[in-house]
Amino acid sequence: MAQIHPTLLRLSRGATLVLDGGTSAALARHGYHPTGPLRDAPAARDAPDVLAMVHREFADAGVDLLTAWTASTSARALARGGFGMRAAAITHRAMDLAAEEAASADHPILVASAIGPLGIERDRLSMRVAHDEHKEQVARIASGGGSLCLIESMPAFEETLAATSVAAVAIPETWVTLSLDAQGALLDGTDLTRAVRGCSAVGARLVILSAATMGPLHEALERAQTCASGVFVGVRVHVTQDTTPERFASSLGACITRGAHVVGGSGHVTGAHVRALSEFVRARRAA
């Protein structure tokens, strides 16, 4: 029987977990400014030291989860820069970099391998093709030893379901991010209740609600918890360059009080933001 990661045990016992931040913005902050069609997608190949530094910053700040930089390492995504045949190698290198930093941290850290959208509208893909290509990327992650897939937000909820369903079959743990508009619906208009129930039905264990501001998150968190039988619910808010660590931590504090199982930010999240949030979670746990 496979051993359950300590972080997952804490989650199952009701602990609040802290996520890492926006890797792309962090890579830029640490001096990686690539040009060309791939942008920073192949960072694991072209700038492994910088990517490792980003993971280390978040690990040292107290995160419970590091996200391997694999959201754009599918064969389709890398083919735009001529590296489609290197998808497995770049994906595995990104996973290894995150795993190495997690292993060297002074506390247990879970590693998630991200799966991002394929660009079905831009490339005019059928959902059948999208399903098959997500299945190929999931297979790469599985062959690299991945135990947790994080399905990142996708423009079409139908693609989210396709990616989630194939990940849940091959990977022990599957989490899903759903991005919300100002009214609390998904960006393509899908009702939140339908989305959460759909993700649960195809095997997601945790749903992360993501929004540009805190506005829609409180009510959406309550709605998701009401309909999410057997599924954990978390929140992630976008962080702008002028958001202080203290404001970031306090704004997510209300979601923690409302029972969010994981909390974090996207965008311009630094180690200072993560540290403030981690300290808030620890203080609440000790109270």
VEXSE-65477 format. One record per atom (N, C-alpha, C): x, y, z; residue in one letter. Coordinates in steps of 0.02 Angstrom, whole numbers, plus 50000, padded with zeros to 5 digits. Example, Ala and Ser with C-alpha at 12.3 -4.5 7.8 and 13.67 -1.06 7.14 Angstrom:
<nodes>
506604971650390a;506154977550390a;506604983550390a;506424988850354s;506844994750357s;506455000250394s;
</nodes>
This chain:
<nodes>
500424994050000m;500005000050000m;500445006350000m;500285010949955a;500675017049951a;500585021350014a;501125024450036q;501095028650095q;500775035350078q;500325037650120i;499985044050109i;500445049750130i;500505054650087h;500935060350103h;500685063950165h;501135066050210p;500925069450271p;500475075550259p;500585079050204t;500175084950189t;499455082850174t;499365077350138l;498685074950125l;498355072450188l;498735069550233l;498445067550298l;498205073650336l;498585079050335r;498375085150369r;497745087950338r;497705087650272l;497105089950237l;496495085850258l;496565079350260s;496005075050278s;495785076050350s;496235078650392r;496065079850462r;495825086950475r;495735090750421g;495425097350428g;495905103150430g;496545101950420a;497035107550420a;496955111750357a;497125118150363t;497145122650306t;497835122550276t;497895121450210l;498525121150176l;498655127650139l;499295129550134v;499505135650099v;499815133850032v;499565136949979l;499815135749911l;500395140349895l;500775138649844d;501295143149820d;500975148549776d;501385152649744g;501105158349707g;501175157649632g;501125163349598g;501165163449526g;501875162449502g;502015156749472t;502705155049452t;502955159649396t;502525161349349s;502745165449293s;502995172249317s;502605175549359a;502815182049386a;503445181249428a;503505175749465a;504095174649507a;504715173549464a;504645170049409l;505215169149364l;505465175849338l;505005180149319a;505185186849295a;505515190849351a;505255190249410r;505535193949467r;506255191849481r;506405185549467h;507085182949478h;507525183649416h;507285187449366g;507725189149310g;507655185149247g;507155180849243y;507065176749183y;506545180049138y;506775182849082h;506345186549037h;506415183848965h;506155177948952p;506235174948885p;505795178448833p;505995177948771t;505595180448716t;505415174548671t;505025175748620g;504845170348575g;504165167448591g;503925162848551p;503245160248558p;503115156348621p;503635153348650l;503535149148709l;503555153148775l;503825159148771r;503895163148832r;504265158948885r;503985158148945d;504345154748999d;504145147349007d;503775144648959a;503545137648964a;504115132748975a;504675133248937p;505225128448946p;505745130648998p;505525134049050a;506005136549101a;506405130849132a;506105124949139a;506465119349169a;507065117349125a;507005118449060r;507555116849015r;508045122649009r;507795128749003d;508215134548988d;508475138249049d;508125137849104a;508325141549164a;508175137449227a;508455131349232p;508295127149290p;508495130249357p;509055133849358d;509275136849420d;508775142249444d;508515146049397v;508025151249415v;507375148049439v;507145142949404l;506535139549424l;506615136349493l;507195133349506a;507315130449571a;507315135849625a;507585141749609m;507595147249656m;506885149449674m;506435149549624v;505735151349636v;505415146349684v;505505139949671h;505225134849715h;505515135549786h;506165136849790r;506495137449855r;506225143349895r;506095148849860e;505815154749893e;505155153049926e;504725149549890f;504065147849918f;504135142449972f;504585137649963a;504685132450013a;504935135450079a;505415140050074d;505685143150134d;505175147550170d;504675149850132a;504165154250161a;503615150250196a;503615143550188g;503155139450226g;502575136350189g;502615135950121v;502055132950085v;501985125550102v;501375123050092d;501245115950098d;501245112450031d;501235116349976l;501215113549909l;501635117649861l;502045114249822l;502415117349767l;502125114849701l;502045119349653t;501765117449588t;502325116949537t;502435110849511a;502925109849458a;502705113849397a;503205116749362w;503055121249306w;502915117349243w;502345113849243t;502165109349187t;501515111449152t;501235117149170a;500595119149141a;500625120149066a;501215121849040s;501285123048968s;501825118648937s;501905112548963t;502415108148935t;502105102248897t;501475102948876s;501185097848833s;501525098148765s;501465092748727a;501775092548660a;501515098248616a;500855099548620r;500565104848578r;500855111648597r;500895113048662a;501145119548684a;501875120548663a;502295115448674l;503005116148659l;503155115948584l;502705113048546a;502805112748473a;502805119648442a;502505124448475r;502505131248448r;503205134248445r;503655131448484g;504345133748481g;504825128448456g;504545123048428g;504965117848400g;505195112548449g;504885112248509f;505105107448559f;504585102148575f;504115101048530g;503585096348544g;503835089348561g;504375087148529m;504645080548543m;504995080148610m;505105085848641r;505445086048706r;504955086748764r;504315085648751a;503805086748802a;503915082548864a;504075076248855a;504175071848913a;504795074048953a;505335075448918a;505955077348953a;505875083848992a;505555088848961i;505465095248995i;504965094649052i;504435090749042t;503955089649095t;504285086249155t;504665081049142h;504995077449197h;505515081749232h;505875085849195r;506375090249226r;506025095249272r;505465097949250a;505095102649292a;504845099249356a;504595093149349m;504375089449408m;504945088149456m;505525086249429d;506105084749471d;506345090949509d;506335096749476l;506565102849509l;506125104549569l;505455103849561a;505005105149617a;505095099949671a;505175093649652a;505245088249701a;505895088949741a;506425091149708e;507065092049743e;507025097549796e;506685103049780e;506615108349829e;506145106249886e;505625102549869a;505175100049922a;505545095449969a;505965091149941a;506315086249983a;506825089550029a;507105095250008s;507615098450049s;507325103450099s;506665104450099a;506345109150146a;506335106250216a;506225110550265d;506225108250335d;505535106250359d;505055105550314h;504385103250331h;504095099650270h;503605095250281p;503335091450224p;502995096050173p;503175095150110i;502875098950055i;502645094050001i;502035094849980l;501745090849927l;501895094249860l;502025090249808v;502165093049742v;501585091449695v;501325096549662a;500795095649612a;501085096949543a;500875093049495s;501055094249425s;500465097449390s;500565103449365a;500015107249336a;499865105049264a;499235105249246i;499015104149177i;498615110149156i;498835113549103g;498505119549080g;498095118449018g;497735123548996p;497305123048936p;497725122148873p;497425118948824l;497775117648761l;497685123148709l;497205127548720g;497045132648671g;496575129948618g;496025126848642i;495575123548595i;495235128348547i;495105134448570e;494795139348525e;495295141848474e;495895143448496r;496405145948450r;496585140748397r;496685134448420d;496885129148374d;496305125248344d;495695127348361r;495085124248335r;495075116748346r;495205114848408l;495225107748425l;494525105248444l;494385099148426s;493775095948451s;493905093748523s;493375092748561m;493455090548629m;493745083448632m;493635079548581r;493925072848578r;494695073248574r;494935077848531v;495655078748525v;495935081548591v;495585086348621a;495815089148684a;495865083748737a;495365079448741h;495375073948788h;495985069548778h;496125067748716d;496685063248701d;497355066548716d;497415073048702e;498055076448715e;498165077548790e;497635078948826h;497715079348899h;497905072448927h;497625067248899k;497795060448921k;498545059048910k;498815061448854e;499525060548840e;499955064248892e;499745070348910q;500145074148960q;500085070949029q;499495068449045v;499415064949109v;499865058849111v;499925055349055a;500365049449052a;501095051449064a;501295057249038r;501985059649049r;502085061049124r;501595064149155i;501645065649226i;501665059249267i;501245054449249a;501245048049285a;501905044549278a;502195044549218s;502835041149207s;503405044749244s;503315051049259g;503815054749298g;503725054149373g;503245050049394g;503135048949465g;502655053649497g;502275057449459g;501805062249488g;501245058849527g;501095061549585s;500555058749627s;499975063549635s;500055069749611l;499525074749615l;499515078949552l;498945079149518c;498845083549461c;498425089549483c;498645095449464l;498255101549475l;498015103949407l;497365103149394i;497085105549331i;496985113149338i;497365116849300e;497315124149304e;496685126549269e;496505132749282s;495905135649254s;495925135549177s;495365133649147m;495325133149075m;494735137349050m;494795140248990p;494255144548965p;493585141048958p;493595134648940a;492975130848931a;492915125548985a;492355125449021f;492275120549074f;492275113449046f;492055112548985e;492065105948955e;492775103148951e;493255107548937e;493955105348936e;494195103649006e;493975107549056t;494155106049125t;493925099049144t;493315097349126l;493055090649141l;493455085249105l;493635086549043a;494025081649005a;494705080349038a;495055085749056a;495705084949087a;495655081749156a;495145083649194t;495055080749260t;494905073349257t;494485071349210s;494295064349206s;494885059849189s;495315062049143v;495885057849125v;496415057849180v;496495063449215a;496975063749270a;496765059249328a;496125059349344a;495875055549401a;495955048049392a;495965045849329v;496055038649315v;496775036449327v;497255040849310a;497965038849309a;498375041249368a;498145046449402i;498535049649456i;498155048749522i;498495047149577p;498145046049640p;497715051849664p;497935058049652e;497595063849678e;497505069049623e;496885071649615t;496755076749564t;496385082649596t;496665088649586w;496365094849610w;496205099149548w;495715103549555v;495485107549499v;495425114949519v;495655119449476t;495555126549487t;494995129049442t;494515132649471l;493965135649433l;493995143249441l;494105146749387s;494135154049389s;493435156949385s;493295161949427l;492635164949433l;492625172049407l;492045174049380d;491945181049362d;491685184849423d;491525191249414a;491315195449471a;490665193149502a;490265189249465q;489625186849491q;489675179849521q;490265176949519g;490355170349549g;490225164449504g;490125165649439a;490065160249390a;490745159049358a;490825153449324l;491435152349287l;491485157249230l;492095158249204l;492205163349153l;491825161949089l;491655155649076d;491265154149016d;490515154149030d;490325156249090g;489625156749109g;489345150649144g;489725145349150t;489485139249184t;489315140749256t;488745138249279d;488545139149348d;489035135549395d;489205138749450l;489695136049497l;489475129349525l;488845128749545t;488605122449573t;488685116749524t;488495118049461r;488575112849410r;489305111049402r;489745116049403a;490455114849393a;490755110649449a;490605112349511v;490875108649568v;490625101449568v;489985100649556r;489705093849554r;489995089849497r;490105093149440g;490405089749383g;491105087449397g;491505091749428c;492195089949445c;492215084149494c;491775084349543s;491725078949591s;491545072349557s;491075072649511a;490835066649478a;491375063049437a;491865066849411v;492385063649371v;493025062449410v;493015063649476g;493575061449516g;493995066649551g;493815073149546a;494205078249582a;494105077549657a;494645078349695r;494595077949768r;494565084849799r;494815089849764l;494825096649790l;494705101549734l;494305106649747v;494165111949699v;494415118549728v;494815122149689i;495075128649710i;494715134049671i;494375138449706l;494025144049675l;494505149849668l;494585152449608s;495065157749596s;494705163849567s;494905169849590a;494585175949566a;495085181649566a;494925186749527a;495365192649522a;495345196849585a;494785196549622t;494715200249685t;494375195749736t;494365197949798m;494035194049850m;493275194149844m;493015199049807g;492285200149803g;491865193849796g;491975189949743p;491535184149732p;491725177949774p;492285178049808l;492535171849838l;492155169649899l;491945174249942h;491605172350004h;490955168649990h;490535171549948e;489895168349933e;490005161949892e;490485162049847a;490625156149806a;490885150449849a;491295152049899l;491545146949944l;490975143449980l;490505147350005e;489925144550040e;489515140149993e;489395142549933r;488995138649885r;489345132049867r;489995132449856a;490365126449837a;490375121349893a;490455123749954q;490455119150011q;489785115750020q;489255119250003t;488575116450011t;488455110749962t;488725111449902c;488585106349850c;489145101449840c;489715102549873a;490305098449860a;490345092549908a;489905087749900s;489905081849942s;490545077849932s;490955077249985g;491565073349981g;492145076849947g;492065083149929v;492595086849895v;492825092649939v;493475093349948f;493745099149984f;493705105349940f;493655111249971v;493605117449934v;494125122449960v;494475125649914g;494955130749932g;494855137049891g;495265142249905v;495215148449868v;495905151049850v;495925154849795r;496545158049773r;496355164749743r;496675170049766v;496515176749742v;497115179649705v;496975183649654h;497505186849616h;497835192349657h;498495192649655v;498875197549693v;499195202449645v;499065208849656t;499375214049615t;500035216249647t;500425220149610q;501075222149635q;501035226549697q;500465229949707d;500405234349765d;500055231049824d;499905224549820t;499595221049876t;500125219249928t;500045221749989t;500535220250040t;500435213250067t;500955210050094p;500875203450125p;500355203350180p;500325208650220e;499845208950275e;499125209050249e;499015213050197r;498345213350167r;498155206750136r;498625203650103f;498505197150071f;498295191950123f;498665191550178a;498515186550229a;497845187950263a;497715194350279s;497095195950314s;496485194950270s;496555196350204s;495985195550160s;495795188250152s;496285183750153l;496135176650149l;495935173750217l;496065177550269g;495875175150336g;495125173850342g;494725178050311a;493995177050314a;493795170550280a;494155168750227c;494005162350193c;494215156450236c;494765157250272i;494985151950317i;494465150950372i;494225156450398t;493705156050450t;493075152650424t;492935153650359r;492345150550328r;492475143250307r;493065140750322g;493185133650310g;493565131850247g;493915136650215a;494305135050156a;494865130150175a;494935124850137h;495425119650153h;496115121250126h;496155125150072v;496795127550047v;496715134950030v;497245138750037v;497225145950022v;497875147849988v;497825152849945g;498425155149911g;498275160749863g;498775162649824g;498695168149777g;499005166549710g;498815170349661s;499115169949594s;499385176849577s;499745177349523g;500005183849503g;500645185449541g;500675191449570h;501305193949600h;501375191849673h;501385185349684v;501485182649751v;502225181749764v;502475184449819t;503175183649837t;503225179149899t;503835177649918g;503945173849978g;503665177450039g;503685184050038a;503425187850095a;502665186950101a;502325186750045h;501595185550047h;501445178650076h;501805173650051v;501695166750075v;501865166150149v;502405169350170r;502595168950241r;502065172050285r;501795177750265a;501275180950305a;500655176450310a;500485173350255l;499905168850255l;500045162650297l;500635159750291s;500815153850330s;500805155350405s;501055161250423e;501055163150494e;500345164050520e;499905166850478f;499205167650497f;498885160750509f;499015156050464v;498725149350472v;498995145950534v;499645146550546r;499935143450606r;499665146550670r;499585153150670a;499325156550730a;498605154350744a;498215153650692r;497525151550701r;497495144350727r;497955140150701r;497975133150723r;498155132650797r;498605137150819a;498835136850888a;498345139850938a;497895144150912a;497415147550957a;496915142750988a;
</nodes>
